[in-house]
């Protein structure tokens, strides 16, 4: 079994939504104060309305394993920091990857991120960034140990 990565098509809306909801379930277990599980039909409708991606600043990739969509990766270009920012004026691409639980550890996430990074570079990005919850130990290990991402900060949250 080898994973193929391609741009999502409108016919992938239901499968992409199932991957997203599965990821939401995982995140909800990690932190129910922050995450919720959205309605599958609503997510499917959102994907159906947006696919295929026509915006040059974003792409939705799918990981296909023997004809089944088992992962997704959204990559989108962020606005370049202005001259008034302390951040270097480098275009950053934000990457968001999700893989169905039964298919983790099979190279799906790695293939999706590699394609997202290539897409980002082709579209002028000089850096990619992604977010992971502090309690998502497996994802943090995957990003830092397997994909060579590094932690550059911490997001803090407080319920009001």
KADANOR-V550074 format. One record per helix or strand of 2 or more residues. SS is the DSSP state (a for helix, b for strand). FROM is the first residue (numbers start at 0). LEN is the number of residues. Records with the same first field share a line. If there is no record, write none. Layout:
# KADANOR-V550074
SS = FROM-LEN, FROM-LEN
This chain:
# KADANOR-V550074
b = 2-5, 57-8, 67-10, 91-8, 126-3
a = 9-21, 39-11, 100-3, 107-15, 136-10
